[in-house]
Amino acid sequence: MRLNALTLGYAIPENDFKAIIHSAFTSAINLKLDGSSELITLVISNETDLPQGIRVDTPTNFNFDGFQVNDNASCQAGILRFAGSELEIDLTKATHWKCNFRDLQNEQEPEGFRNSWRIVWQILNDHQIEFKAEIIADSILRPQEGSTSLFSQRLNEGISTIFRSARDLDPHLADDAVSTLIGLGSGLTPAGDDFLVGFMVGLISRLGNDRKREIYIAQIGESIQSNFTRTNDISRTYLKHAVHGQVSRNLAELAEAICGGWTDVRLYERAAATMNSGHSSGMDTITGLLLGLAAWDGKLI
């Protein structure tokens, strides 16, 4: 069976490659490139595009359940094949996808940006409260002693510290917060990592032409990379790309909607698409996005 790839993230190798299956799930498989720690991710057609992703034009009810960890895979002349499987994926017809956040700075209508931000902030908090999430965005900067678990207290403290660090452009203040947040939480992508992915996007989206902000973002990126060993391979992959301003299409499009001052149904749709990713990963990532967007705007928080 041969399927076509719909999109390729910027991190997909342009030349032939060999890999093994690192991890397999119903709607995605991760491949570890031969001789490297890099992961690339195949996803079914209704999943979002990823920096390291190959989104495949899959038929209804298709899944990756039959694939086994450590099985071999190889790509030659643009055709990806798997040992022991009849599946082939043609990469040659796919379009290439990459984020561009430097164009999102909206200096012309700051109130439009703030209105959009406030809408998503309220949606997020309502969703977190409804699902009894470990992170309640509104409580991070307004903590109530004894009202949360020890895990939430530690997470909130790290988030509060890195927010102050960004606001004051103080990368040294962020170093301890980064080391606290990375790997903090359970699951494929721990909550602290998800927050940092969104936070980096928020900062980059409001960078503009400010050289001091650019230096700060680079320093925070270095701090994140120096702590990569604190988390797992999958989460490290998302963090690595986020440091370079590359994230999922869902998150990128939500940042675009907020920075563009959207307040119509499209904003709600994009917030929902991102929020519903994983058990709590989407909510944690949006928390990071919103606080990153607010760090250099004194009228939001």
Secondary structure, DSSP 4 states (H G I P E B T S, - for coil): -EEEEEEEETTS-SS-EEEEEEEE-SSEEEEEETTS--EEEEE-TTSPP-TTEEEE-PPTT---TT--TT-EEEEETTEEEETT---EEE-TTPEEE----TT----S-HHHHHHHHHHHHHHHHHHHHHTT-S--HHHHSS--TTSS-HHHHHHHHHHHHHHHHHHHT-HHHHHHHHHHHTT-SSSSS-HHHHHHHHHHHHHHHT-TT-HHHHHHHHHHHHHHHHTGGGS-HHHHHHHHHHHTT---HHHHHHHHHHHTT--SHHHHHHHHHHHTSTTTHHHHHHHHHHHHHHTT-TTT-
